[in-house]
Amino acid sequence: MAITPKPKRIAAPAGVDVEALISKGGSTPGKPKTNEEAALVLRLPMVMIEQIHVLLKARPIKTSRHRWIVEAVHEKLIREG
């Protein structure tokens, strides 16, 4: 078993308040929200979800369930004007 010495503490550069930075916290990384998108919860019967999965598996090019639903809503909006 290798034994390494205790790491030496490195002083923060002048002008940096480390405690303030730590206390500030932050947010989780992710896609920035825009005014053009909104998240929503969609509840569907399991039968419909299973039908969607069957259709997705039959596609020659893989498509996410999210994209498939967005395309379906888009088609409906166009159809109903």
C-alpha positions in Angstrom: 0.0 0.0 0.0 1.4 3.4 -1.0 1.5 6.1 1.6 1.4 9.7 0.4 2.1 12.8 2.5 -0.8 15.0 3.6 -1.5 17.5 0.9 -0.3 21.0 1.6 -2.9 23.7 1.9 -2.6 26.3 -0.9 -3.4 29.9 0.0 -6.1 31.6 -2.0 -5.0 34.3 -4.4 -5.2 37.8 -3.1 -8.6 39.4 -3.5 -10.5 36.2 -3.5 -13.0 35.6 -0.7 -13.3 31.8 -0.7 -15.8 31.7 2.1 -18.1 34.1 0.2 -17.8 32.0 -2.9 -18.7 28.8 -1.1 -21.6 30.4 0.7 -23.0 31.8 -2.5 -23.7 28.3 -3.8 -24.8 27.8 -7.3 -27.2 26.0 -9.5 -27.0 22.7 -11.2 -25.6 22.6 -14.7 -28.1 22.3 -17.5 -29.6 23.8 -20.5 -30.5 27.5 -19.9 -34.2 28.2 -19.9 -35.4 30.5 -22.6 -38.7 32.4 -22.9 -39.4 30.3 -25.9 -39.8 27.1 -24.0 -41.9 25.9 -21.0 -41.8 22.6 -19.2 -45.0 20.8 -18.5 -46.1 17.5 -17.0 -48.0 15.3 -19.3 -50.0 12.3 -17.9 -51.0 9.6 -20.3 -52.6 6.3 -19.8 -50.1 3.4 -19.8 -51.9 1.9 -22.9 -51.0 5.0 -24.9 -47.4 5.1 -23.7 -47.0 1.4 -24.7 -48.5 2.2 -28.1 -46.0 5.1 -28.5 -43.1 2.8 -27.6 -44.2 0.2 -30.2 -44.3 2.9 -32.8 -40.9 4.3 -31.8 -39.3 0.8 -32.0 -40.7 0.4 -35.5 -39.1 3.6 -36.8 -35.9 3.0 -38.9 -34.2 6.1 -37.3 -34.3 6.3 -33.5 -36.4 9.1 -32.2 -36.9 10.1 -28.6 -40.4 9.8 -27.0 -40.2 13.6 -26.3 -39.5 14.4 -29.9 -42.3 12.1 -31.1 -44.8 13.8 -28.8 -43.7 17.3 -29.9 -44.1 16.2 -33.6 -47.5 14.8 -32.8 -48.6 18.0 -31.2 -47.2 20.0 -34.1 -49.1 17.9 -36.6 -52.3 18.4 -34.6 -51.8 22.2 -34.4 -51.3 22.4 -38.2 -54.3 20.2 -38.9 -56.6 22.2 -36.7 -55.2 25.5 -37.9 
